[in-house]
Amino acid sequence: MTSPENEADREFDVVVYGATGFVGKLTAEYLAAAGGSARIALAGRSADRLLATRDALGEAAQSWPLITADASQPATLNAMAARTRVVITTVGPYLRYGLPLVAACAAAGTDYADLTGEPLFIRKGIDLYHKQAADTGARIVHSCGFDSIPSDLTVFALYRQAERDGTGQLGDTNFVVRRFAGGVSGGTVASMTELAREASADPEARRLLNDPYTLTPDRSAEPELGAQPDARWRRGRDIAPELDGYWVGAFAMAIPNTRIVRRSNALLDYAYGRRFEYAEQMSVGRSVVAPLAAAMATGGNVATMGLGSRFLDRVPRGLLERVLPKVGTGPSERTREQGHYTVETYTTTSTGARYLARMSQRGDPGYKATSVLLGESGLALALDRDRLSDLRGVLTPAAAMGDALLARFPAAGVSLETSRLD
């Protein structure tokens, strides 16, 4: 692995690519407020839209340079990547538009962070660019928003706590969404539609999505732990006594999130443990109808990636684009401000110690909260080099910058606390 010789001479610390899109604007707004002395530029396809975006950001951003770059013109991405330490991108669906930027950053030795929840895109990036990025010193870090930082960082925090306590490695570990309020944007719908289409059209894609170790560096090195289902409903007490009386069902983003967490374990040389098992669920409450709600949530998740994908494959793309939310749209400001989430991750270690990690943020999870997480990821990669891991290549948030993000969270309004339960 080598680092780019001219890294210290690069013009920018962070470039926000896709700055005129919905989440791109929110991320730029966050960096204008929290970026401090970081050297930031805005990038996108339209110079006029970039200028309008910058004008709306306030005084702190008025000196930020603007860069015209387009995924359909790789030379513009290469030039952009060569000018900065870090590119953060909100341009999706990533399976359709993302690989040229990954290629540019891998070639230039430039760190990269995105918001993808698309395992097939990440797998392609690993296969095509992991070795090159490792050789040039680039950190290609996927899933730096609500997907999948709460999943990845709560597990990482539990690992760090158990390591400090000397209570062994992580075993059965369960992520539970306890509270969630927010909206849905066209970008998220477009990404899920693209993923479903790919799975419908390609048997190999379906096989990869069904493999719990889709994103592993070495499939043959993974332990065989039996079924680790992504869609199930059960009593909360089957996860932890603290959830007695609650029911849980499938969480819609379990497929990408669980693969990210398992890749983190492998990249960290199985620091979580060789018997580490991980699943994700969402709480549906404790009322008399909660069991039915849990079953419906699980059934809906299965249908979306099964029957739903077959349905989407038969519907013309143009028709879907007319009836589904448009890319670049999102929830209202009121919805974004009133949104919030709380997630809890429970684990039992190899010595029988039980721990809980609880993470929460104010703001719509997919948009306002995500813009904070992505912005802090970009700043950590650019400015906190002494806290980053030594790993290079196609990475995960925990494997690349777990300690740096844990240190940054309190000042960013992100609460993440661990506690021992017994």
FENCORKA-V50695 format. One record per residue. N is the residue number from 1. RES is the residue in one letter. OMEGA is omega in degrees with one decimal (NA if undefined). NEAR is the number of other ideal C-beta (glycine too) atoms within 10 Angstrom. Layout:
n | res | omega | near
N | RES | OMEGA | NEAR
N | RES | OMEGA | NEAR
This chain:
n | res | omega | near
1 | M | 176.1 | 13
2 | T | 176.2 | 10
3 | S | 178.5 | 13
4 | P | -174.6 | 16
5 | E | -174.2 | 9
6 | N | -175.3 | 10
7 | E | -177.3 | 15
8 | A | -177.8 | 8
9 | D | -177.6 | 7
10 | R | -171.3 | 19
11 | E | -174.5 | 13
12 | F | 168.7 | 21
13 | D | -176.1 | 19
14 | V | 168.0 | 26
15 | V | 175.8 | 28
16 | V | -179.6 | 31
17 | Y | -171.6 | 26
18 | G | -173.2 | 29
19 | A | 179.9 | 29
20 | T | 176.6 | 23
21 | G | -172.9 | 25
22 | F | -179.5 | 22
23 | V | 176.2 | 25
24 | G | 177.5 | 27
25 | K | 179.4 | 23
26 | L | 178.8 | 23
27 | T | 177.3 | 30
28 | A | 177.1 | 28
29 | E | -179.8 | 18
30 | Y | -179.5 | 22
31 | L | 176.7 | 28
32 | A | -179.8 | 19
33 | A | -169.9 | 14
34 | A | -172.7 | 17
35 | G | 178.6 | 21
36 | G | -177.0 | 10
37 | S | -179.8 | 7
38 | A | 179.2 | 17
39 | R | -170.0 | 17
40 | I | 173.3 | 28
41 | A | 177.9 | 22
42 | L | -177.5 | 27
43 | A | 177.9 | 29
44 | G | -174.6 | 22
45 | R | -171.1 | 17
46 | S | 178.5 | 13
47 | A | -178.6 | 11
48 | D | 179.6 | 9
49 | R | 175.6 | 16
50 | L | 179.4 | 24
51 | L | 178.7 | 13
52 | A | 177.5 | 12
53 | T | -179.5 | 23
54 | R | -179.3 | 21
55 | D | -176.6 | 10
56 | A | -173.1 | 12
57 | L | 179.8 | 18
58 | G | -170.6 | 11
59 | E | -174.7 | 7
60 | A | -174.6 | 14
61 | A | -171.1 | 19
62 | Q | 177.2 | 10
63 | S | -179.2 | 9
64 | W | 176.1 | 23
65 | P | 178.7 | 15
66 | L | -177.7 | 17
67 | I | 175.6 | 22
68 | T | -179.0 | 14
69 | A | -173.0 | 24
70 | D | -179.8 | 17
71 | A | 179.3 | 19
72 | S | 179.2 | 9
73 | Q | -173.8 | 13
74 | P | -179.6 | 16
75 | A | 179.2 | 11
76 | T | 176.9 | 18
77 | L | 177.7 | 25
78 | N | -179.6 | 18
79 | A | 178.8 | 15
80 | M | -176.9 | 24
81 | A | -177.6 | 27
82 | A | -175.5 | 17
83 | R | -169.5 | 17
84 | T | 172.7 | 28
85 | R | -172.6 | 23
86 | V | 167.1 | 28
87 | V | 168.8 | 31
88 | I | -172.1 | 31
89 | T | 175.7 | 30
90 | T | -173.4 | 28
91 | V | 178.2 | 26
92 | G | -0.6 | 24
93 | P | -173.9 | 23
94 | Y | 178.5 | 26
95 | L | -179.9 | 21
96 | R | -170.7 | 15
97 | Y | -164.8 | 17
98 | G | -171.0 | 23
99 | L | 179.0 | 17
100 | P | 179.1 | 18
101 | L | 174.6 | 28
102 | V | 179.1 | 30
103 | A | -178.8 | 20
104 | A | -178.9 | 25
105 | C | 177.9 | 29
106 | A | -179.3 | 27
107 | A | -174.9 | 19
108 | A | -175.2 | 26
109 | G | -176.0 | 25
110 | T | 177.0 | 29
111 | D | -169.3 | 31
112 | Y | 174.3 | 31
113 | A | -180.0 | 32
114 | D | -178.3 | 29
115 | L | -170.9 | 32
116 | T | 168.0 | 26
117 | G | -173.0 | 27
118 | E | -177.0 | 26
119 | P | -178.2 | 26
120 | L | 174.7 | 21
121 | F | -179.4 | 26
122 | I | 179.5 | 27
123 | R | 178.4 | 19
124 | K | 178.1 | 17
125 | G | 177.2 | 26
126 | I | -175.8 | 22
127 | D | -174.7 | 10
128 | L | -166.1 | 15
129 | Y | -177.9 | 23
130 | H | -177.1 | 19
131 | K | -179.8 | 13
132 | Q | 179.8 | 18
133 | A | 177.5 | 29
134 | A | -179.4 | 19
135 | D | -178.0 | 15
136 | T | 179.8 | 20
137 | G | -178.9 | 19
138 | A | 169.6 | 30
139 | R | 177.2 | 24
140 | I | -171.1 | 28
141 | V | -179.0 | 25
142 | H | 167.3 | 30
143 | S | -175.1 | 30
144 | C | 175.0 | 30
145 | G | 175.0 | 26
146 | F | 163.7 | 28
147 | D | 11.2 | 25
148 | S | -174.0 | 29
149 | I | 177.6 | 31
150 | P | 177.0 | 30
151 | S | -172.5 | 31
152 | D | -174.0 | 25
153 | L | 175.2 | 26
154 | T | 177.1 | 26
155 | V | 178.9 | 26
156 | F | 179.5 | 29
157 | A | 176.2 | 24
158 | L | 177.0 | 21
159 | Y | 179.6 | 27
160 | R | -179.6 | 17
161 | Q | 178.7 | 20
162 | A | 177.8 | 23
163 | E | 178.3 | 14
164 | R | -177.5 | 9
165 | D | -177.5 | 14
166 | G | -175.1 | 9
167 | T | 173.5 | 18
168 | G | -176.0 | 15
169 | Q | -179.3 | 19
170 | L | 175.5 | 25
171 | G | -179.5 | 17
172 | D | -173.6 | 17
173 | T | -175.0 | 26
174 | N | 175.9 | 20
175 | F | -179.0 | 28
176 | V | 172.5 | 23
177 | V | -177.2 | 23
178 | R | 180.0 | 16
179 | R | -176.8 | 13
180 | F | 174.5 | 17
181 | A | -179.2 | 12
182 | G | -177.4 | 22
183 | G | -178.6 | 19
184 | V | -179.1 | 17
185 | S | 176.4 | 22
186 | G | 179.9 | 17
187 | G | 178.3 | 26
188 | T | 178.9 | 26
189 | V | -179.8 | 17
190 | A | 179.3 | 21
191 | S | -179.4 | 24
192 | M | 177.7 | 22
193 | T | 179.8 | 19
194 | E | 179.5 | 21
195 | L | -179.7 | 27
196 | A | 177.7 | 20
197 | R | -179.2 | 19
198 | E | 179.9 | 22
199 | A | -179.5 | 25
200 | S | -172.8 | 20
201 | A | -168.7 | 13
202 | D | 178.5 | 13
203 | P | 179.2 | 9
204 | E | 176.4 | 10
205 | A | 177.5 | 19
206 | R | 179.2 | 16
207 | R | -179.7 | 11
208 | L | -179.4 | 19
209 | L | 180.0 | 22
210 | N | -179.2 | 12
211 | D | -179.5 | 15
212 | P | -179.1 | 20
213 | Y | -179.7 | 21
214 | T | -170.7 | 22
215 | L | -176.5 | 27
216 | T | 174.4 | 19
217 | P | -176.8 | 14
218 | D | -175.3 | 8
219 | R | -176.7 | 11
220 | S | -179.2 | 6
221 | A | -175.9 | 11
222 | E | 177.6 | 17
223 | P | 175.5 | 12
224 | E | -174.7 | 4
225 | L | -178.5 | 14
226 | G | -176.1 | 8
227 | A | 171.9 | 7
228 | Q | -169.9 | 13
229 | P | 178.1 | 13
230 | D | -176.7 | 23
231 | A | 176.9 | 23
232 | R | 175.1 | 19
233 | W | -175.1 | 22
234 | R | 176.6 | 15
235 | R | 178.1 | 16
236 | G | -177.5 | 25
237 | R | 175.1 | 13
238 | D | 176.3 | 12
239 | I | -177.8 | 22
240 | A | 178.4 | 19
241 | P | -179.1 | 11
242 | E | -179.4 | 14
243 | L | 179.5 | 21
244 | D | -178.9 | 12
245 | G | 179.5 | 11
246 | Y | 171.3 | 21
247 | W | 178.4 | 24
248 | V | 176.7 | 29
249 | G | -176.8 | 25
250 | A | 173.4 | 26
251 | F | -170.7 | 25
252 | A | -176.2 | 20
253 | M | -178.3 | 24
254 | A | -176.3 | 22
255 | I | 178.8 | 22
256 | P | -174.7 | 28
257 | N | -177.9 | 25
258 | T | 179.5 | 25
259 | R | 176.2 | 27
260 | I | -177.8 | 27
261 | V | 179.3 | 29
262 | R | 175.5 | 23
263 | R | 177.2 | 27
264 | S | -179.5 | 27
265 | N | -179.4 | 27
266 | A | -179.9 | 21
267 | L | 179.1 | 21
268 | L | 177.4 | 17
269 | D | 176.6 | 8
270 | Y | 178.1 | 15
271 | A | 177.9 | 18
272 | Y | 178.7 | 28
273 | G | 176.8 | 19
274 | R | 177.0 | 12
275 | R | -179.7 | 13
276 | F | 175.1 | 23
277 | E | -172.6 | 19
278 | Y | 177.6 | 25
279 | A | 179.6 | 23
280 | E | 179.9 | 27
281 | Q | 171.6 | 28
282 | M | 178.9 | 24
283 | S | 176.4 | 24
284 | V | 173.7 | 23
285 | G | -175.0 | 14
286 | R | -179.9 | 13
287 | S | -179.0 | 12
288 | V | 180.0 | 7
289 | V | -177.8 | 11
290 | A | 178.3 | 20
291 | P | 178.1 | 15
292 | L | 179.2 | 14
293 | A | 178.5 | 18
294 | A | 179.5 | 25
295 | A | -179.8 | 16
296 | M | 178.3 | 15
297 | A | -179.9 | 21
298 | T | 178.2 | 23
299 | G | 178.0 | 14
300 | G | 179.5 | 14
301 | N | 178.2 | 23
302 | V | -178.5 | 16
303 | A | -178.0 | 13
304 | T | -177.5 | 18
305 | M | 179.0 | 20
306 | G | 179.2 | 15
307 | L | -179.1 | 11
308 | G | -179.6 | 18
309 | S | 178.1 | 22
310 | R | 177.5 | 12
311 | F | -178.1 | 13
312 | L | -178.5 | 20
313 | D | -178.2 | 13
314 | R | -178.7 | 7
315 | V | 178.9 | 12
316 | P | -178.7 | 8
317 | R | -178.5 | 11
318 | G | 178.6 | 7
319 | L | 178.6 | 9
320 | L | -178.4 | 14
321 | E | 178.8 | 14
322 | R | -172.8 | 9
323 | V | -179.5 | 7
324 | L | 177.9 | 14
325 | P | -176.6 | 17
326 | K | 171.6 | 14
327 | V | -178.3 | 19
328 | G | 176.7 | 16
329 | T | 179.8 | 14
330 | G | -176.7 | 26
331 | P | -179.8 | 20
332 | S | 178.4 | 10
333 | E | 179.5 | 10
334 | R | 178.8 | 10
335 | T | -179.7 | 17
336 | R | -177.4 | 20
337 | E | -177.3 | 13
338 | Q | -179.4 | 16
339 | G | 179.0 | 21
340 | H | 169.9 | 17
341 | Y | 169.4 | 21
342 | T | 176.5 | 16
343 | V | 178.1 | 25
344 | E | 177.2 | 22
345 | T | -177.5 | 27
346 | Y | 175.6 | 23
347 | T | 170.9 | 30
348 | T | -175.7 | 19
349 | T | -177.6 | 24
350 | S | 175.9 | 15
351 | T | 178.7 | 12
352 | G | 177.8 | 10
353 | A | 179.7 | 18
354 | R | -178.7 | 17
355 | Y | 175.3 | 23
356 | L | 168.8 | 19
357 | A | 179.5 | 25
358 | R | -179.9 | 17
359 | M | 179.9 | 22
360 | S | 175.0 | 18
361 | Q | 167.2 | 25
362 | R | 179.8 | 15
363 | G | 179.0 | 22
364 | D | -173.7 | 30
365 | P | -175.0 | 24
366 | G | -171.7 | 28
367 | Y | -179.6 | 25
368 | K | 179.4 | 26
369 | A | 179.5 | 26
370 | T | -179.9 | 26
371 | S | 175.7 | 26
372 | V | -177.9 | 26
373 | L | 178.9 | 30
374 | L | 178.5 | 27
375 | G | 178.9 | 29
376 | E | 176.2 | 26
377 | S | 178.0 | 29
378 | G | 179.4 | 31
379 | L | 178.6 | 26
380 | A | 179.4 | 27
381 | L | -175.9 | 26
382 | A | -167.0 | 23
383 | L | -173.7 | 19
384 | D | -173.4 | 16
385 | R | -178.4 | 14
386 | D | 179.2 | 7
387 | R | -178.6 | 15
388 | L | 176.2 | 21
389 | S | 177.7 | 16
390 | D | -177.4 | 5
391 | L | 174.0 | 17
392 | R | -178.7 | 23
393 | G | 178.8 | 24
394 | V | -169.2 | 31
395 | L | 174.7 | 27
396 | T | 179.4 | 31
397 | P | -178.1 | 28
398 | A | -176.9 | 32
399 | A | -178.0 | 24
400 | A | -166.9 | 28
401 | M | -177.5 | 30
402 | G | -178.4 | 24
403 | D | 179.7 | 17
404 | A | 179.6 | 22
405 | L | 177.4 | 28
406 | L | 178.9 | 18
407 | A | -176.9 | 13
408 | R | -170.9 | 22
409 | F | -174.0 | 20
410 | P | -179.3 | 10
411 | A | -179.3 | 9
412 | A | -179.7 | 16
413 | G | 178.2 | 14
414 | V | -180.0 | 21
415 | S | 174.1 | 13
416 | L | -177.3 | 21
417 | E | 174.5 | 12
418 | T | 178.6 | 20
419 | S | 175.3 | 10
420 | R | -174.0 | 13
421 | L | 177.2 | 13
422 | D | NA | 8
